[in-house]
Amino acid sequence: MTSLARIGRGLTLLGLTSLLAGCPGSLDDPGSFGDGPLPRCVGGIDIQADIFDRRCTSSTCHGDDNPDPGGGLDLASPGVAQRMLNVDSEECPGRLRINAASPDESFLLDKLLGPPEGCGDRMPLVGFLNDQEVACMRRWMFEVSRGADGGVPDAGEDAGDAGDAGVDSGTDSGGMEDVGMDTAMDTMTMPDTQMDTTMAPVDCGPITATAGWEVCMASDTQCIGVYRNGASCDALCASAGLVCVGAELDIDGACDTMGTAYNCANSDGHNSDYCICEREAM
């Protein structure tokens, strides 16, 4: 891998800034909180399994086998959301771990993006979250703030609201009988996010079968892997019939990311990088 000095750290900051600007921000009116759309999350990332369990729960950090977990917070045993929702941070006085009235003002988000001085280090120490993972964490925070269960977000929820609105307006204006509504529903074009859930799962096998390549994480819609033979994320993703939607510097000797953005084409000739692969957008 080339020196980090050659990589523009501004790419990561720009990506995070764009991510936060494109999603709901802090709410001045908590009473209107429940009406807004949820932050968008793609890739089937399960917050507990893919982030907390995999990146945060070692015996020296937030594991349930640690008698004194970091920040007094156990992220392994059941009830993680309850231990954070409207609970004061032990590490940063005056901050809530998850602020239910305004999730984007939660200390948890600060810890992922860079906490203020005197409030500990940025987490996770083993590799910062990429933009997609941060987006899914934000969605999970909004969900638990609304009383939803944590875990895999519903990929079709945002688009489904718009679909329901269309059916309701048709019913109000046309008074369609049941048989008419059934016909109308049959001809509706479903949003891409819902169509994806009916597709066959992606096959990450060709990546594993290639010497010098490794699959770090796989889901029905995504393959995340590392190449260690000087190839590129474009090549790694293409082998599985996917496209590269993100490339980052990898941690040497590990199937993990440093959280620093790179390019899919490997224009600097790195020997290894961390690749995020998905189906090409329709």
N, C-alpha and C positions, 0 to 999 in steps of 0.2 A: 504494500500500500504506500502511496506517496505521502509526503509530509502534510500534516493538517494545515500548515501555513499556506498551502496552495489552494485550499478550499475556502471559498467565501462564506464566512459564518453568517453573512447577511442573508444568504439563501434560506437558512433555517428560520431566522427571525422574520423574514418576509412571508414565509409560508404560514407561520403561526399567526402573524398579524392578519393575513388574509382570511385565515380560518376563523378567527374570532370576529372579524368584521362582517363575515357573511352569515353569522348565526345570531340568535337573540342575545343581547347583552344583559347588563344588570337592569332590573326592573325597578322603576321609581314607585310604582303602584303595586304592592304585593297583591292587592285584591284582583288585579287583572292577570296575575301570573298564569293561571290555569288555562287561559284562552289561546296563548301563543303556540306556534309550532315548535316541536322538539328539535334540538340540534341534529344535523344529519350524521349518520354513521353508516359506513359501508364495510364490507369484508367479513361479516359474521363474527366479529371479535367478542368473545365472552369476557367481561371485565374480571370476574373472579378467577376463571381458569387460565386465561391468556395473559392477564396483567398481574393481578395480585399474587396468585399462586406461583406463577412462573418467574416473576421479577422482584417480588417484595417480601416473600415469607421465609427467607433463610433463617437459620437458628440465631444469627447475629443481628437480624433486622426485625421484621414484624411477624415472625412465626409464632404459632401457638405453643411451641416448646421453649420459648424464650421467657423466663420469669420476669424480665424487664424489657419488653419490646420497645423499639424506637418510638419516641414521642408518647409512650404509654398506649400505643395502638396495636392491637392484634388484628391482622388482616387475613388470618387463616381460618379460624373457627367460625361457625355459623353466627349470623347477626352482625356482619361487617357494617351494613348500612345503618343499623340502629346505633352502633358505636360512633358513628360520625355525624348523623343528622342532628343539627342544632346542638352539637356537643362542643364545648370550648376546647381549643387546642392547648395541650400542655406545653407545646414548644414555642407558641407565639401568642402571648396573652392578648385577650381582646378579640381574637379571631375565632370563628366557628369552623370546624373541620369541613362540614357542608352546611352552607347557609340556605335553608329551605326557602326563604323569601326571595333570595337573589343568588342562585347557584354559582354564577360567574364571579361572585365576590367570596367564594369559599377558599379557605386556606389550602385545601387539597389541590385546587387548580394552581395556586401559587407554588406549591411544592413541585409540581410537574413542570412549570414554565420557568421558575426561578424565584425563590422566596425573598422577601425583604431582608435587609441586614439584621442579624441577630435572631433570625428565625430558622436556623439550620441550613442544611445543604439542599441543593436541587436533587430530586429523586426521579427514578430509581438509580442507585449508584452503579448498578451493573449495566446500565445503558438507558439513556433518556428515551421517553416515548416519542414516536414519530407523529406527524400531523394527523394521520388517520386514527392512531390510538388515542391521541388527545381529544379528537372529535368524539370518539365513542365514549371516552370517560366523561366528557361534558354531557352527553346524552344520558348516560347512566345517572349522573348527579341530578339532572332535571327529572328523570323518571322517579328516583327514590324520593325526591322532594315533593312529587305529586302523589306519592303513595304507591307507586308501581314497584314490582319486584325487580331486583337487579338481574344481570345476566345478559343474554343476547338480545339486543334491541330488535324490535319488529321492523324489518326493512320496508314494509309497505305501509306503515302507519301514516306518514306524512301525506303520501300520495292518496291513500285511501280516503282521507278526509275530503279531498277535492272530489273524488268519485262519488261519495255519499251526497255531497252538496248538489251535484248534478242530478242525481236521482230524485232528491227531495224537490228541487225546483220543477222538474218535469211533472211530478205528481201533483204539486200545488196548482200548476197552470193548466195541465191537461186532464187531470182527474183520471189517469189511466187505471183500468181494471187490472187485476192480477195477471191475466194472460198477456195483456199489453206490456206490462212492466217486465215480464219474463222475456218477451221478445226483444225489448229494448236492451235489457241487460246482456242478452246473448250477443248483440252486435256492438257492445261497447268495446273500445280499445283500452285495455288495461295499461296502467303506467308501467314503465320499464322496471321499476323496483319490484313490482309484484310479479311481472313476467319472469324475472330472474329466479324466483323461488320455485318455479315449475321446471326449470331446466335441470338437466342431469348434472351432478356434481362435477367440478373440474377434476382432471386427472393429473396429479403432480408426479406420477410415476416416471415419466421421461426425464425429469430433473434428477431424481434419485439414481436413475440408471446411467447417468453420465459421469464418467470419472472426474473427480475434482469439484463436483457440485453436490450440495446438500440441501435438503428441505428442512427448514427450521420450524415451520408451522403451516398447516394445511386446513382449509375449510371447504365447504361446498362451493364457494365462489372465489377462492383466493389461494394462491401458493406463495409462500414467502421462503426465500432460500438464499444461499451464499454460493458464489463461485470462487474457486481458489486456483484457477488455471489461466488467469489473464483474459478471460472471455469478456463478457459484458452482461448487464442485466437484461438488455434487449434480447440477446441470444438465449439466455437461461429461460426467460419467459416464453419466447417463441417456441422452444422445444416442447412446451406443454400446450401449445395453441393459444397462448395468452399474450397480453401486451404488458410492458413494464409501466406501472403507474407511479413508481417511486424507487429511488436508489439512494442508499446511504452508506457511509463508511461503516465497515464491520469491525467487530472486536477481534483482534488476532487470536486465532485458535478456538474461537467460540462461534456458535451459530446465533449471533446476536448483533445488534446495532449500537453504534456510538451516538446515534441521534443527529448526525451531521449530514445534511443533504448533499447529494452528488448527482450525476447525470446517468441516464440509462445506457448511453452509448459507450461509457468508459473512455471518454476522450483523452484522459490523462494516462491511460495505460496501467491502471491499478491491477495488481495481481488478484485481489479479492475485494468483493463488495457485497452488501446486503440488499436484496432485491424483493420488491413487492409486485406481484403479478396478478392481474385480473383479466376477465373477458373484455374484449374491445367493446366500447359503448356502442349501442345500437343507434 
